Amino acid sequence: MNAPITLTELEERLAAPGGAELRASLSLRMDALEAAARAQLERGLAPAAFQNAQALVDAARAAREVLAASDLPSQSTASAPAAPLPFNSLPR
């Protein structure tokens, strides 16, 4: 028998009423975070700080992609079960 799928707190909040607004708010926060990190990169940083800022840029971009991919209808508008999120395995 298949084990039930456990949602994270974020997935539950995004699927709940008001999830679209939360998704938009989080996407804007990721935009601002990425812009701030890019501004630091453009000013020039020591090698370790550069790596940290670049990782922050990459993380913010990835977070926005996850938010966009998880564009699930809220419970108030959902009439059918949502399709599962795409699974991207890590390259080996």
PDB file of N, CA, C and O in Angstrom:
ATOM      1  N   MET A   1       0.846  -1.177   0.000  1.00  0.00           N
ATOM      2  CA  MET A   1       0.000   0.000   0.000  1.00  0.00           C
ATOM      3  C   MET A   1       0.888   1.237   0.000  1.00  0.00           C
ATOM      4  O   MET A   1       1.927   1.263   0.660  1.00  0.00           O
ATOM      5  N   ASN A   2       0.485   2.240  -0.728  1.00  0.00           N
ATOM      6  CA  ASN A   2       1.265   3.472  -0.804  1.00  0.00           C
ATOM      7  C   ASN A   2       1.146   4.267   0.484  1.00  0.00           C
ATOM      8  O   ASN A   2       0.070   4.375   1.072  1.00  0.00           O
ATOM      9  N   ALA A   3       2.273   4.820   0.909  1.00  0.00           N
ATOM     10  CA  ALA A   3       2.268   5.679   2.098  1.00  0.00           C
ATOM     11  C   ALA A   3       1.635   7.015   1.730  1.00  0.00           C
ATOM     12  O   ALA A   3       1.809   7.486   0.606  1.00  0.00           O
ATOM     13  N   PRO A   4       0.908   7.632   2.649  1.00  0.00           N
ATOM     14  CA  PRO A   4       0.306   8.934   2.347  1.00  0.00           C
ATOM     15  C   PRO A   4       1.391   9.982   2.133  1.00  0.00           C
ATOM     16  O   PRO A   4       2.453   9.933   2.753  1.00  0.00           O
ATOM     17  N   ILE A   5       1.107  10.921   1.252  1.00  0.00           N
ATOM     18  CA  ILE A   5       2.042  12.005   0.971  1.00  0.00           C
ATOM     19  C   ILE A   5       1.942  13.030   2.091  1.00  0.00           C
ATOM     20  O   ILE A   5       0.852  13.493   2.426  1.00  0.00           O
ATOM     21  N   THR A   6       3.066  13.374   2.654  1.00  0.00           N
ATOM     22  CA  THR A   6       3.110  14.371   3.717  1.00  0.00           C
ATOM     23  C   THR A   6       3.532  15.698   3.117  1.00  0.00           C
ATOM     24  O   THR A   6       4.583  15.792   2.483  1.00  0.00           O
ATOM     25  N   LEU A   7       2.725  16.711   3.312  1.00  0.00           N
ATOM     26  CA  LEU A   7       3.048  18.039   2.818  1.00  0.00           C
ATOM     27  C   LEU A   7       3.847  18.802   3.860  1.00  0.00           C
ATOM     28  O   LEU A   7       3.669  18.617   5.064  1.00  0.00           O
ATOM     29  N   THR A   8       4.723  19.653   3.378  1.00  0.00           N
ATOM     30  CA  THR A   8       5.431  20.532   4.300  1.00  0.00           C
ATOM     31  C   THR A   8       4.489  21.649   4.715  1.00  0.00           C
ATOM     32  O   THR A   8       3.436  21.845   4.108  1.00  0.00           O
ATOM     33  N   GLU A   9       4.870  22.369   5.742  1.00  0.00           N
ATOM     34  CA  GLU A   9       4.051  23.499   6.185  1.00  0.00           C
ATOM     35  C   GLU A   9       3.868  24.499   5.048  1.00  0.00           C
ATOM     36  O   GLU A   9       2.775  25.036   4.865  1.00  0.00           O
ATOM     37  N   LEU A  10       4.928  24.752   4.286  1.00  0.00           N
ATOM     38  CA  LEU A  10       4.834  25.704   3.181  1.00  0.00           C
ATOM     39  C   LEU A  10       3.867  25.202   2.117  1.00  0.00           C
ATOM     40  O   LEU A  10       3.048  25.975   1.619  1.00  0.00           O
ATOM     41  N   GLU A  11       3.945  23.921   1.760  1.00  0.00           N
ATOM     42  CA  GLU A  11       3.024  23.369   0.766  1.00  0.00           C
ATOM     43  C   GLU A  11       1.580  23.498   1.239  1.00  0.00           C
ATOM     44  O   GLU A  11       0.691  23.825   0.452  1.00  0.00           O
ATOM     45  N   GLU A  12       1.351  23.241   2.514  1.00  0.00           N
ATOM     46  CA  GLU A  12      -0.002  23.372   3.058  1.00  0.00           C
ATOM     47  C   GLU A  12      -0.482  24.815   2.979  1.00  0.00           C
ATOM     48  O   GLU A  12      -1.628  25.076   2.613  1.00  0.00           O
ATOM     49  N   ARG A  13       0.397  25.751   3.324  1.00  0.00           N
ATOM     50  CA  ARG A  13       0.006  27.166   3.296  1.00  0.00           C
ATOM     51  C   ARG A  13      -0.229  27.644   1.866  1.00  0.00           C
ATOM     52  O   ARG A  13      -1.127  28.451   1.626  1.00  0.00           O
ATOM     53  N   LEU A  14       0.565  27.159   0.915  1.00  0.00           N
ATOM     54  CA  LEU A  14       0.380  27.551  -0.480  1.00  0.00           C
ATOM     55  C   LEU A  14      -0.898  26.963  -1.066  1.00  0.00           C
ATOM     56  O   LEU A  14      -1.517  27.576  -1.936  1.00  0.00           O
ATOM     57  N   ALA A  15      -1.299  25.780  -0.601  1.00  0.00           N
ATOM     58  CA  ALA A  15      -2.509  25.137  -1.104  1.00  0.00           C
ATOM     59  C   ALA A  15      -3.771  25.656  -0.421  1.00  0.00           C
ATOM     60  O   ALA A  15      -4.876  25.442  -0.921  1.00  0.00           O
ATOM     61  N   ALA A  16      -3.621  26.327   0.700  1.00  0.00           N
ATOM     62  CA  ALA A  16      -4.767  26.834   1.454  1.00  0.00           C
ATOM     63  C   ALA A  16      -5.297  28.119   0.816  1.00  0.00           C
ATOM     64  O   ALA A  16      -4.626  28.719  -0.023  1.00  0.00           O
ATOM     65  N   PRO A  17      -6.493  28.536   1.211  1.00  0.00           N
ATOM     66  CA  PRO A  17      -6.978  29.830   0.742  1.00  0.00           C
ATOM     67  C   PRO A  17      -5.954  30.914   1.074  1.00  0.00           C
ATOM     68  O   PRO A  17      -5.396  30.933   2.172  1.00  0.00           O
ATOM     69  N   GLY A  18      -5.715  31.798   0.142  1.00  0.00           N
ATOM     70  CA  GLY A  18      -4.706  32.835   0.317  1.00  0.00           C
ATOM     71  C   GLY A  18      -3.328  32.393  -0.143  1.00  0.00           C
ATOM     72  O   GLY A  18      -2.363  33.151  -0.041  1.00  0.00           O
ATOM     73  N   GLY A  19      -3.233  31.168  -0.650  1.00  0.00           N
ATOM     74  CA  GLY A  19      -1.947  30.648  -1.093  1.00  0.00           C
ATOM     75  C   GLY A  19      -1.352  31.421  -2.254  1.00  0.00           C
ATOM     76  O   GLY A  19      -0.134  31.585  -2.329  1.00  0.00           O
ATOM     77  N   ALA A  20      -2.188  31.895  -3.155  1.00  0.00           N
ATOM     78  CA  ALA A  20      -1.678  32.662  -4.299  1.00  0.00           C
ATOM     79  C   ALA A  20      -1.018  33.955  -3.829  1.00  0.00           C
ATOM     80  O   ALA A  20       0.021  34.356  -4.353  1.00  0.00           O
ATOM     81  N   GLU A  21      -1.623  34.600  -2.844  1.00  0.00           N
ATOM     82  CA  GLU A  21      -1.041  35.834  -2.311  1.00  0.00           C
ATOM     83  C   GLU A  21       0.280  35.544  -1.602  1.00  0.00           C
ATOM     84  O   GLU A  21       1.238  36.306  -1.738  1.00  0.00           O
ATOM     85  N   LEU A  22       0.335  34.453  -0.851  1.00  0.00           N
ATOM     86  CA  LEU A  22       1.573  34.064  -0.179  1.00  0.00           C
ATOM     87  C   LEU A  22       2.657  33.774  -1.209  1.00  0.00           C
ATOM     88  O   LEU A  22       3.798  34.209  -1.050  1.00  0.00           O
ATOM     89  N   ARG A  23       2.308  33.041  -2.266  1.00  0.00           N
ATOM     90  CA  ARG A  23       3.264  32.715  -3.317  1.00  0.00           C
ATOM     91  C   ARG A  23       3.811  33.996  -3.948  1.00  0.00           C
ATOM     92  O   ARG A  23       5.017  34.117  -4.163  1.00  0.00           O
ATOM     93  N   ALA A  24       2.937  34.941  -4.240  1.00  0.00           N
ATOM     94  CA  ALA A  24       3.373  36.202  -4.837  1.00  0.00           C
ATOM     95  C   ALA A  24       4.280  36.971  -3.886  1.00  0.00           C
ATOM     96  O   ALA A  24       5.294  37.528  -4.306  1.00  0.00           O
ATOM     97  N   SER A  25       3.923  37.003  -2.613  1.00  0.00           N
ATOM     98  CA  SER A  25       4.729  37.701  -1.611  1.00  0.00           C
ATOM     99  C   SER A  25       6.113  37.074  -1.483  1.00  0.00           C
ATOM    100  O   SER A  25       7.119  37.781  -1.441  1.00  0.00           O
ATOM    101  N   LEU A  26       6.160  35.751  -1.422  1.00  0.00           N
ATOM    102  CA  LEU A  26       7.449  35.066  -1.305  1.00  0.00           C
ATOM    103  C   LEU A  26       8.297  35.266  -2.557  1.00  0.00           C
ATOM    104  O   LEU A  26       9.515  35.415  -2.466  1.00  0.00           O
ATOM    105  N   SER A  27       7.660  35.270  -3.719  1.00  0.00           N
ATOM    106  CA  SER A  27       8.400  35.507  -4.961  1.00  0.00           C
ATOM    107  C   SER A  27       9.015  36.899  -4.969  1.00  0.00           C
ATOM    108  O   SER A  27      10.155  37.075  -5.400  1.00  0.00           O
ATOM    109  N   LEU A  28       8.263  37.890  -4.495  1.00  0.00           N
ATOM    110  CA  LEU A  28       8.802  39.252  -4.414  1.00  0.00           C
ATOM    111  C   LEU A  28       9.968  39.325  -3.438  1.00  0.00           C
ATOM    112  O   LEU A  28      10.952  40.020  -3.694  1.00  0.00           O
ATOM    113  N   ARG A  29       9.863  38.612  -2.324  1.00  0.00           N
ATOM    114  CA  ARG A  29      10.968  38.586  -1.351  1.00  0.00           C
ATOM    115  C   ARG A  29      12.205  37.939  -1.960  1.00  0.00           C
ATOM    116  O   ARG A  29      13.325  38.390  -1.719  1.00  0.00           O
ATOM    117  N   MET A  30      12.012  36.884  -2.749  1.00  0.00           N
ATOM    118  CA  MET A  30      13.153  36.237  -3.403  1.00  0.00           C
ATOM    119  C   MET A  30      13.769  37.159  -4.452  1.00  0.00           C
ATOM    120  O   MET A  30      14.987  37.177  -4.626  1.00  0.00           O
ATOM    121  N   ASP A  31      12.922  37.932  -5.159  1.00  0.00           N
ATOM    122  CA  ASP A  31      13.434  38.923  -6.116  1.00  0.00           C
ATOM    123  C   ASP A  31      14.327  39.931  -5.405  1.00  0.00           C
ATOM    124  O   ASP A  31      15.422  40.240  -5.876  1.00  0.00           O
ATOM    125  N   ALA A  32      13.856  40.442  -4.270  1.00  0.00           N
ATOM    126  CA  ALA A  32      14.620  41.443  -3.518  1.00  0.00           C
ATOM    127  C   ALA A  32      15.915  40.850  -2.974  1.00  0.00           C
ATOM    128  O   ALA A  32      16.959  41.502  -3.007  1.00  0.00           O
ATOM    129  N   LEU A  33      15.852  39.633  -2.479  1.00  0.00           N
ATOM    130  CA  LEU A  33      17.043  38.966  -1.957  1.00  0.00           C
ATOM    131  C   LEU A  33      18.074  38.763  -3.060  1.00  0.00           C
ATOM    132  O   LEU A  33      19.264  39.006  -2.859  1.00  0.00           O
ATOM    133  N   GLU A  34      17.617  38.318  -4.221  1.00  0.00           N
ATOM    134  CA  GLU A  34      18.536  38.117  -5.343  1.00  0.00           C
ATOM    135  C   GLU A  34      19.136  39.444  -5.798  1.00  0.00           C
ATOM    136  O   GLU A  34      20.333  39.518  -6.077  1.00  0.00           O
ATOM    137  N   ALA A  35      18.318  40.485  -5.874  1.00  0.00           N
ATOM    138  CA  ALA A  35      18.821  41.795  -6.301  1.00  0.00           C
ATOM    139  C   ALA A  35      19.875  42.325  -5.335  1.00  0.00           C
ATOM    140  O   ALA A  35      20.886  42.882  -5.764  1.00  0.00           O
ATOM    141  N   ALA A  36      19.647  42.157  -4.042  1.00  0.00           N
ATOM    142  CA  ALA A  36      20.620  42.626  -3.052  1.00  0.00           C
ATOM    143  C   ALA A  36      21.933  41.854  -3.172  1.00  0.00           C
ATOM    144  O   ALA A  36      23.010  42.442  -3.081  1.00  0.00           O
ATOM    145  N   ALA A  37      21.846  40.554  -3.374  1.00  0.00           N
ATOM    146  CA  ALA A  37      23.062  39.746  -3.518  1.00  0.00           C
ATOM    147  C   ALA A  37      23.796  40.102  -4.802  1.00  0.00           C
ATOM    148  O   ALA A  37      25.025  40.168  -4.816  1.00  0.00           O
ATOM    149  N   ARG A  38      23.054  40.332  -5.880  1.00  0.00           N
ATOM    150  CA  ARG A  38      23.692  40.732  -7.147  1.00  0.00           C
ATOM    151  C   ARG A  38      24.386  42.090  -7.004  1.00  0.00           C
ATOM    152  O   ARG A  38      25.464  42.301  -7.560  1.00  0.00           O
ATOM    153  N   ALA A  39      23.771  42.997  -6.264  1.00  0.00           N
ATOM    154  CA  ALA A  39      24.394  44.306  -6.045  1.00  0.00           C
ATOM    155  C   ALA A  39      25.715  44.143  -5.303  1.00  0.00           C
ATOM    156  O   ALA A  39      26.691  44.825  -5.616  1.00  0.00           O
ATOM    157  N   GLN A  40      25.752  43.253  -4.330  1.00  0.00           N
ATOM    158  CA  GLN A  40      27.006  42.988  -3.615  1.00  0.00           C
ATOM    159  C   GLN A  40      28.049  42.403  -4.559  1.00  0.00           C
ATOM    160  O   GLN A  40      29.221  42.776  -4.503  1.00  0.00           O
ATOM    161  N   LEU A  41      27.628  41.493  -5.422  1.00  0.00           N
ATOM    162  CA  LEU A  41      28.553  40.889  -6.379  1.00  0.00           C
ATOM    163  C   LEU A  41      29.150  41.944  -7.305  1.00  0.00           C
ATOM    164  O   LEU A  41      30.341  41.907  -7.614  1.00  0.00           O
ATOM    165  N   GLU A  42      28.317  42.882  -7.744  1.00  0.00           N
ATOM    166  CA  GLU A  42      28.778  43.922  -8.664  1.00  0.00           C
ATOM    167  C   GLU A  42      29.751  44.886  -8.002  1.00  0.00           C
ATOM    168  O   GLU A  42      30.607  45.455  -8.678  1.00  0.00           O
ATOM    169  N   ARG A  43      29.633  45.079  -6.690  1.00  0.00           N
ATOM    170  CA  ARG A  43      30.548  45.973  -5.971  1.00  0.00           C
ATOM    171  C   ARG A  43      31.909  45.328  -5.760  1.00  0.00           C
ATOM    172  O   ARG A  43      32.899  46.020  -5.523  1.00  0.00           O
ATOM    173  N   GLY A  44      31.960  44.029  -5.843  1.00  0.00           N
ATOM    174  CA  GLY A  44      33.205  43.314  -5.631  1.00  0.00           C
ATOM    175  C   GLY A  44      33.298  42.814  -4.204  1.00  0.00           C
ATOM    176  O   GLY A  44      33.036  43.549  -3.252  1.00  0.00           O
ATOM    177  N   LEU A  45      33.670  41.567  -4.072  1.00  0.00           N
ATOM    178  CA  LEU A  45      33.743  40.928  -2.764  1.00  0.00           C
ATOM    179  C   LEU A  45      34.997  40.068  -2.685  1.00  0.00           C
ATOM    180  O   LEU A  45      35.568  39.673  -3.701  1.00  0.00           O
ATOM    181  N   ALA A  46      35.405  39.792  -1.470  1.00  0.00           N
ATOM    182  CA  ALA A  46      36.485  38.830  -1.250  1.00  0.00           C
ATOM    183  C   ALA A  46      36.004  37.465  -1.748  1.00  0.00           C
ATOM    184  O   ALA A  46      34.799  37.224  -1.805  1.00  0.00           O
ATOM    185  N   PRO A  47      36.925  36.571  -2.107  1.00  0.00           N
ATOM    186  CA  PRO A  47      36.518  35.283  -2.690  1.00  0.00           C
ATOM    187  C   PRO A  47      35.469  34.513  -1.884  1.00  0.00           C
ATOM    188  O   PRO A  47      34.497  34.028  -2.464  1.00  0.00           O
ATOM    189  N   ALA A  48      35.636  34.390  -0.584  1.00  0.00           N
ATOM    190  CA  ALA A  48      34.662  33.631   0.220  1.00  0.00           C
ATOM    191  C   ALA A  48      33.306  34.330   0.229  1.00  0.00           C
ATOM    192  O   ALA A  48      32.272  33.674   0.110  1.00  0.00           O
ATOM    193  N   ALA A  49      33.302  35.642   0.367  1.00  0.00           N
ATOM    194  CA  ALA A  49      32.048  36.396   0.362  1.00  0.00           C
ATOM    195  C   ALA A  49      31.395  36.330  -1.015  1.00  0.00           C
ATOM    196  O   ALA A  49      30.169  36.284  -1.121  1.00  0.00           O
ATOM    197  N   PHE A  50      32.211  36.325  -2.070  1.00  0.00           N
ATOM    198  CA  PHE A  50      31.685  36.204  -3.428  1.00  0.00           C
ATOM    199  C   PHE A  50      30.948  34.875  -3.581  1.00  0.00           C
ATOM    200  O   PHE A  50      29.843  34.832  -4.123  1.00  0.00           O
ATOM    201  N   GLN A  51      31.561  33.795  -3.105  1.00  0.00           N
ATOM    202  CA  GLN A  51      30.920  32.481  -3.195  1.00  0.00           C
ATOM    203  C   GLN A  51      29.601  32.459  -2.428  1.00  0.00           C
ATOM    204  O   GLN A  51      28.617  31.887  -2.896  1.00  0.00           O
ATOM    205  N   ASN A  52      29.582  33.073  -1.264  1.00  0.00           N
ATOM    206  CA  ASN A  52      28.347  33.125  -0.472  1.00  0.00           C
ATOM    207  C   ASN A  52      27.267  33.917  -1.189  1.00  0.00           C
ATOM    208  O   ASN A  52      26.111  33.497  -1.228  1.00  0.00           O
ATOM    209  N   ALA A  53      27.634  35.064  -1.760  1.00  0.00           N
ATOM    210  CA  ALA A  53      26.654  35.891  -2.467  1.00  0.00           C
ATOM    211  C   ALA A  53      26.145  35.171  -3.708  1.00  0.00           C
ATOM    212  O   ALA A  53      24.954  35.232  -4.013  1.00  0.00           O
ATOM    213  N   GLN A  54      27.036  34.489  -4.428  1.00  0.00           N
ATOM    214  CA  GLN A  54      26.610  33.744  -5.616  1.00  0.00           C
ATOM    215  C   GLN A  54      25.671  32.607  -5.225  1.00  0.00           C
ATOM    216  O   GLN A  54      24.694  32.339  -5.924  1.00  0.00           O
ATOM    217  N   ALA A  55      25.962  31.940  -4.114  1.00  0.00           N
ATOM    218  CA  ALA A  55      25.077  30.876  -3.627  1.00  0.00           C
ATOM    219  C   ALA A  55      23.709  31.442  -3.262  1.00  0.00           C
ATOM    220  O   ALA A  55      22.688  30.792  -3.487  1.00  0.00           O
ATOM    221  N   LEU A  56      23.683  32.641  -2.705  1.00  0.00           N
ATOM    222  CA  LEU A  56      22.420  33.287  -2.351  1.00  0.00           C
ATOM    223  C   LEU A  56      21.612  33.617  -3.604  1.00  0.00           C
ATOM    224  O   LEU A  56      20.397  33.420  -3.628  1.00  0.00           O
ATOM    225  N   VAL A  57      22.281  34.118  -4.643  1.00  0.00           N
ATOM    226  CA  VAL A  57      21.612  34.386  -5.920  1.00  0.00           C
ATOM    227  C   VAL A  57      20.996  33.096  -6.461  1.00  0.00           C
ATOM    228  O   VAL A  57      19.832  33.071  -6.861  1.00  0.00           O
ATOM    229  N   ASP A  58      21.790  32.030  -6.466  1.00  0.00           N
ATOM    230  CA  ASP A  58      21.306  30.749  -6.985  1.00  0.00           C
ATOM    231  C   ASP A  58      20.139  30.210  -6.157  1.00  0.00           C
ATOM    232  O   ASP A  58      19.176  29.682  -6.713  1.00  0.00           O
ATOM    233  N   ALA A  59      20.222  30.342  -4.841  1.00  0.00           N
ATOM    234  CA  ALA A  59      19.159  29.850  -3.962  1.00  0.00           C
ATOM    235  C   ALA A  59      17.865  30.636  -4.164  1.00  0.00           C
ATOM    236  O   ALA A  59      16.783  30.050  -4.199  1.00  0.00           O
ATOM    237  N   ALA A  60      17.970  31.948  -4.297  1.00  0.00           N
ATOM    238  CA  ALA A  60      16.772  32.772  -4.508  1.00  0.00           C
ATOM    239  C   ALA A  60      16.113  32.417  -5.835  1.00  0.00           C
ATOM    240  O   ALA A  60      14.888  32.326  -5.921  1.00  0.00           O
ATOM    241  N   ARG A  61      16.926  32.216  -6.867  1.00  0.00           N
ATOM    242  CA  ARG A  61      16.387  31.843  -8.178  1.00  0.00           C
ATOM    243  C   ARG A  61      15.698  30.477  -8.090  1.00  0.00           C
ATOM    244  O   ARG A  61      14.600  30.297  -8.617  1.00  0.00           O
ATOM    245  N   ALA A  62      16.341  29.526  -7.430  1.00  0.00           N
ATOM    246  CA  ALA A  62      15.758  28.189  -7.286  1.00  0.00           C
ATOM    247  C   ALA A  62      14.455  28.240  -6.491  1.00  0.00           C
ATOM    248  O   ALA A  62      13.496  27.542  -6.822  1.00  0.00           O
ATOM    249  N   ALA A  63      14.420  29.055  -5.457  1.00  0.00           N
ATOM    250  CA  ALA A  63      13.202  29.182  -4.649  1.00  0.00           C
ATOM    251  C   ALA A  63      12.056  29.729  -5.491  1.00  0.00           C
ATOM    252  O   ALA A  63      10.923  29.259  -5.381  1.00  0.00           O
ATOM    253  N   ARG A  64      12.345  30.721  -6.331  1.00  0.00           N
ATOM    254  CA  ARG A  64      11.299  31.262  -7.210  1.00  0.00           C
ATOM    255  C   ARG A  64      10.809  30.202  -8.190  1.00  0.00           C
ATOM    256  O   ARG A  64       9.614  30.119  -8.471  1.00  0.00           O
ATOM    257  N   GLU A  65      11.731  29.389  -8.711  1.00  0.00           N
ATOM    258  CA  GLU A  65      11.333  28.326  -9.637  1.00  0.00           C
ATOM    259  C   GLU A  65      10.442  27.299  -8.941  1.00  0.00           C
ATOM    260  O   GLU A  65       9.464  26.828  -9.523  1.00  0.00           O
ATOM    261  N   VAL A  66      10.774  26.957  -7.711  1.00  0.00           N
ATOM    262  CA  VAL A  66       9.953  26.011  -6.947  1.00  0.00           C
ATOM    263  C   VAL A  66       8.573  26.609  -6.692  1.00  0.00           C
ATOM    264  O   VAL A  66       7.561  25.923  -6.835  1.00  0.00           O
ATOM    265  N   LEU A  67       8.530  27.876  -6.317  1.00  0.00           N
ATOM    266  CA  LEU A  67       7.237  28.524  -6.077  1.00  0.00           C
ATOM    267  C   LEU A  67       6.397  28.544  -7.348  1.00  0.00           C
ATOM    268  O   LEU A  67       5.190  28.308  -7.297  1.00  0.00           O
ATOM    269  N   ALA A  68       7.021  28.822  -8.481  1.00  0.00           N
ATOM    270  CA  ALA A  68       6.286  28.853  -9.745  1.00  0.00           C
ATOM    271  C   ALA A  68       5.797  27.457 -10.130  1.00  0.00           C
ATOM    272  O   ALA A  68       4.687  27.302 -10.638  1.00  0.00           O
ATOM    273  N   ALA A  69       6.629  26.443  -9.886  1.00  0.00           N
ATOM    274  CA  ALA A  69       6.254  25.071 -10.239  1.00  0.00           C
ATOM    275  C   ALA A  69       5.166  24.528  -9.329  1.00  0.00           C
ATOM    276  O   ALA A  69       4.427  23.620  -9.711  1.00  0.00           O
ATOM    277  N   SER A  70       5.066  25.076  -8.135  1.00  0.00           N
ATOM    278  CA  SER A  70       4.063  24.577  -7.185  1.00  0.00           C
ATOM    279  C   SER A  70       2.809  25.427  -7.212  1.00  0.00           C
ATOM    280  O   SER A  70       2.126  25.569  -6.198  1.00  0.00           O
ATOM    281  N   ASP A  71       2.510  25.983  -8.348  1.00  0.00           N
ATOM    282  CA  ASP A  71       1.344  26.848  -8.485  1.00  0.00           C
ATOM    283  C   ASP A  71       0.082  25.996  -8.422  1.00  0.00           C
ATOM    284  O   ASP A  71      -0.551  25.721  -9.441  1.00  0.00           O
ATOM    285  N   LEU A  72      -0.270  25.585  -7.208  1.00  0.00           N
ATOM    286  CA  LEU A  72      -1.435  24.744  -6.977  1.00  0.00           C
ATOM    287  C   LEU A  72      -2.664  25.607  -6.726  1.00  0.00           C
ATOM    288  O   LEU A  72      -2.549  26.684  -6.141  1.00  0.00           O
ATOM    289  N   PRO A  73      -3.828  25.160  -7.155  1.00  0.00           N
ATOM    290  CA  PRO A  73      -5.036  25.925  -6.819  1.00  0.00           C
ATOM    291  C   PRO A  73      -5.292  25.857  -5.322  1.00  0.00           C
ATOM    292  O   PRO A  73      -4.998  24.851  -4.677  1.00  0.00           O
ATOM    293  N   SER A  74      -5.839  26.929  -4.777  1.00  0.00           N
ATOM    294  CA  SER A  74      -6.147  26.930  -3.347  1.00  0.00           C
ATOM    295  C   SER A  74      -7.333  26.016  -3.087  1.00  0.00           C
ATOM    296  O   SER A  74      -8.076  25.674  -4.007  1.00  0.00           O
ATOM    297  N   GLN A  75      -7.508  25.624  -1.830  1.00  0.00           N
ATOM    298  CA  GLN A  75      -8.590  24.714  -1.472  1.00  0.00           C
ATOM    299  C   GLN A  75      -9.950  25.304  -1.803  1.00  0.00           C
ATOM    300  O   GLN A  75     -10.895  24.567  -2.082  1.00  0.00           O
ATOM    301  N   SER A  76     -10.057  26.612  -1.776  1.00  0.00           N
ATOM    302  CA  SER A  76     -11.348  27.225  -2.045  1.00  0.00           C
ATOM    303  C   SER A  76     -11.737  27.098  -3.510  1.00  0.00           C
ATOM    304  O   SER A  76     -12.924  27.129  -3.834  1.00  0.00           O
ATOM    305  N   THR A  77     -10.751  26.954  -4.413  1.00  0.00           N
ATOM    306  CA  THR A  77     -11.063  26.857  -5.830  1.00  0.00           C
ATOM    307  C   THR A  77     -10.805  25.464  -6.380  1.00  0.00           C
ATOM    308  O   THR A  77     -11.114  25.192  -7.540  1.00  0.00           O
ATOM    309  N   ALA A  78     -10.247  24.586  -5.575  1.00  0.00           N
ATOM    310  CA  ALA A  78      -9.908  23.246  -6.067  1.00  0.00           C
ATOM    311  C   ALA A  78     -11.152  22.373  -6.099  1.00  0.00           C
ATOM    312  O   ALA A  78     -11.860  22.238  -5.101  1.00  0.00           O
ATOM    313  N   SER A  79     -11.407  21.778  -7.270  1.00  0.00           N
ATOM    314  CA  SER A  79     -12.529  20.860  -7.363  1.00  0.00           C
ATOM    315  C   SER A  79     -12.042  19.432  -7.557  1.00  0.00           C
ATOM    316  O   SER A  79     -12.781  18.480  -7.308  1.00  0.00           O
ATOM    317  N   ALA A  80     -10.804  19.284  -8.000  1.00  0.00           N
ATOM    318  CA  ALA A  80     -10.221  17.961  -8.196  1.00  0.00           C
ATOM    319  C   ALA A  80      -8.866  17.936  -7.517  1.00  0.00           C
ATOM    320  O   ALA A  80      -8.269  18.984  -7.271  1.00  0.00           O
ATOM    321  N   PRO A  81      -8.381  16.750  -7.216  1.00  0.00           N
ATOM    322  CA  PRO A  81      -7.057  16.677  -6.599  1.00  0.00           C
ATOM    323  C   PRO A  81      -6.002  17.297  -7.512  1.00  0.00           C
ATOM    324  O   PRO A  81      -6.062  17.157  -8.733  1.00  0.00           O
ATOM    325  N   ALA A  82      -5.052  17.972  -6.913  1.00  0.00           N
ATOM    326  CA  ALA A  82      -3.996  18.612  -7.687  1.00  0.00           C
ATOM    327  C   ALA A  82      -3.039  17.565  -8.221  1.00  0.00           C
ATOM    328  O   ALA A  82      -2.813  16.528  -7.598  1.00  0.00           O
ATOM    329  N   ALA A  83      -2.481  17.855  -9.385  1.00  0.00           N
ATOM    330  CA  ALA A  83      -1.478  16.966  -9.967  1.00  0.00           C
ATOM    331  C   ALA A  83      -0.220  17.008  -9.113  1.00  0.00           C
ATOM    332  O   ALA A  83       0.088  18.037  -8.512  1.00  0.00           O
ATOM    333  N   PRO A  84       0.502  15.910  -9.054  1.00  0.00           N
ATOM    334  CA  PRO A  84       1.733  15.921  -8.253  1.00  0.00           C
ATOM    335  C   PRO A  84       2.755  16.871  -8.853  1.00  0.00           C
ATOM    336  O   PRO A  84       2.759  17.126 -10.057  1.00  0.00           O
ATOM    337  N   LEU A  85       3.619  17.388  -7.993  1.00  0.00           N
ATOM    338  CA  LEU A  85       4.669  18.274  -8.462  1.00  0.00           C
ATOM    339  C   LEU A  85       5.674  17.475  -9.268  1.00  0.00           C
ATOM    340  O   LEU A  85       5.887  16.294  -8.994  1.00  0.00           O
ATOM    341  N   PRO A  86       6.305  18.109 -10.273  1.00  0.00           N
ATOM    342  CA  PRO A  86       7.304  17.382 -11.052  1.00  0.00           C
ATOM    343  C   PRO A  86       8.497  17.030 -10.179  1.00  0.00           C
ATOM    344  O   PRO A  86       8.872  17.785  -9.283  1.00  0.00           O
ATOM    345  N   PHE A  87       9.084  15.882 -10.449  1.00  0.00           N
ATOM    346  CA  PHE A  87      10.260  15.445  -9.700  1.00  0.00           C
ATOM    347  C   PHE A  87      11.461  15.537 -10.610  1.00  0.00           C
ATOM    348  O   PHE A  87      11.486  14.933 -11.683  1.00  0.00           O
ATOM    349  N   ASN A  88      12.444  16.283 -10.189  1.00  0.00           N
ATOM    350  CA  ASN A  88      13.685  16.397 -10.941  1.00  0.00           C
ATOM    351  C   ASN A  88      14.778  15.738 -10.127  1.00  0.00           C
ATOM    352  O   ASN A  88      15.180  16.248  -9.082  1.00  0.00           O
ATOM    353  N   SER A  89      15.257  14.607 -10.606  1.00  0.00           N
ATOM    354  CA  SER A  89      16.320  13.935  -9.870  1.00  0.00           C
ATOM    355  C   SER A  89      17.626  14.680 -10.071  1.00  0.00           C
ATOM    356  O   SER A  89      17.836  15.334 -11.092  1.00  0.00           O
ATOM    357  N   LEU A  90      18.484  14.572  -9.097  1.00  0.00           N
ATOM    358  CA  LEU A  90      19.778  15.227  -9.182  1.00  0.00           C
ATOM    359  C   LEU A  90      20.688  14.430 -10.099  1.00  0.00           C
ATOM    360  O   LEU A  90      20.675  13.199 -10.065  1.00  0.00           O
ATOM    361  N   PRO A  91      21.486  15.119 -10.926  1.00  0.00           N
ATOM    362  CA  PRO A  91      22.423  14.385 -11.783  1.00  0.00           C
ATOM    363  C   PRO A  91      23.495  13.721 -10.933  1.00  0.00           C
ATOM    364  O   PRO A  91      23.879  14.251  -9.890  1.00  0.00           O
ATOM    365  N   ARG A  92      23.959  12.615 -11.354  1.00  0.00           N
ATOM    366  CA  ARG A  92      25.001  11.890 -10.617  1.00  0.00           C
ATOM    367  C   ARG A  92      26.326  12.069 -11.291  1.00  0.00           C
ATOM    368  O   ARG A  92      27.333  11.537 -10.826  1.00  0.00           O
TER     369      ARG A  92
END
